[in-house]
Amino acid sequence: MGNRLQGKVAIVTGSGGGIGRGTAKCLAAEGALVVVNDINLANARDVVKEIRAGKGKAIAIKADVTRPAQVQRMIQRVLKHFGKIDIIINNAGVFGKHVGPPLTNITDEDWDQTFDVNVKGIFIMCKAVMPHMKERKKGKIINIASVAGKKPSVLIPVYSSSKAAVINFTQSLSEELAPYDIQVNAICPGIIWTPLWNALATRMTEQYPRMKGQTAAQAFSAVVTQNAVNTKREQKPEDIGMLAVFLASDESARITGEAISVEGPTPVTSP
Amino acid sequence: MGNRLAGKVAFITGAGSGIGKGMAICMAREGATIVIADINLANARSVAKEIRTLKSKALAVKVDVTKSAQVDKAVQRTLKRFGKIDIVVNDAGTGGEHIGPPLTNIPDEDWEKIFDVNCKGIFIVCKAVMPHMKERKKGKIINISSVAGKKPSTTIPAYSASKAAVINFTQALSEELAPYDIQVNAICPGIIWTPMWEAFAGKLSERIPGMKGQAPATAFKAITTAPMGNVQRIQRPEDIGMLAVFLASDESIRITGEAISVEGPTPLA
């Protein structure tokens, strides 16, 4: 086990699966105590079990990031038991229930849910943890945005906008917290096979005539290989996790306000 | 000693001083063998000596990155001695002799030197090392750009433009080399006290009212302290060095084509 985050306390929201789970495991493998937060407690507990099996330290806390009271309770619980919070990774996110194009496929409820979880949830979490970090004059906030926040997709136009908002929010918060030696950065993942993409690919097979009858995995594979025959535009949760480790560590004390994309392709040896 | 770059061979241009030296030391601390390719052999040898005290291997080579023949020879020498090149860091750079505004302060010779070293030098080194990396189907190329490449400054317009070219070149090369599992990224440092900034601060203080005659270090402190007085917009060579370690390591194999800024300020007490 590594020690680059030895003794640090980290909260990872939405870490019951996907990128959050991968990130929580990477942090734990470097010695951090990880609070696995999710809206689904059973999933969170599974991840805690996995981390402990690897000799890491973790606890599960259920909280909905769109509910200020639940978030406050979580923060207070962590401070009470562990005395401090060093790192927050705002990973909780949703795609919405419908895909475009056209835009009119997407419901108002989709919009509300997407912006509530993806953007307001980060706003709520940051407000809740900032007083503690400012008092200590140290801290790390890492917001999970998306490459779609830099270059939107007509498939997920509302999701894309929400992630652009996350990047912008990251930049202003990084300026505000710079005098307190708190760094705030965003990670922009590319295309990763997770429950979120499983659901999105399923919707694609339901909505697009040419994909009807395919499995979610087949639809995902088509997206991943569409541009070039000799690379696949796919990454793994650990690719995000290892960048999160770097940004959460003291090594990156002078990196703030950045939005770093992780969308490097994987070469394939044959078409 | 760390081991995140254990067994790797890194070829670093301009590593005889400043940011390049900072990156060389950080990588050596993680177990990398370092080739210090600098136009100043004495500086390169001094850094090599320091690296050996850290128990890593080092080779000092005198190289002018604007001369293809010298670059080819240095690459061949590295391959002969160490058998491979895993990592290339293109750090050699120059700020030119004159500052603006106005633009007309800057002679043609400054432009040519700035673009030759900062841009063409990177082009030459990449061409020299690519065949080897493509054959191995692995490699890491890290180009040192600048925050000025993202947001130019009227005091260093040619330098700024050259660093923007570096970012663009990085993006194209990252696409070309993706099928060979070679990642190409740029680091954009902010303001770091190095020989380059010492020279620049001296020139700046000449023209800022109230700063004339000040030592470069004094002028540097005044220039870099934010208006509110609560942060100083400076970083240390290690801030660049640790990002270079991350980008040079296997942890970042799916990060390519990025230009990451390191310009977080240091809070003042």
Interface residues (C-beta under 8 A of the other chain):
Chain A: K137 S174 A178 P179 Y180 D181 Q183 G190 A228 N230 T231 Q235 K236 D239 M242 L243 V245 F246 E251 S252 A253 R254 I255 T256 G257 E258 I260 S261 V262 E263 G264 P265 T266 P267
Chain B: K137 S174 A178 P179 Y180 D181 Q183 G190 M228 N230 V231 Q235 R236 D239 M242 L243 V245 F246 E251 S252 I253 R254 I255 T256 G257 E258 I260 S261 V262 E263 G264 P265 T266 P267
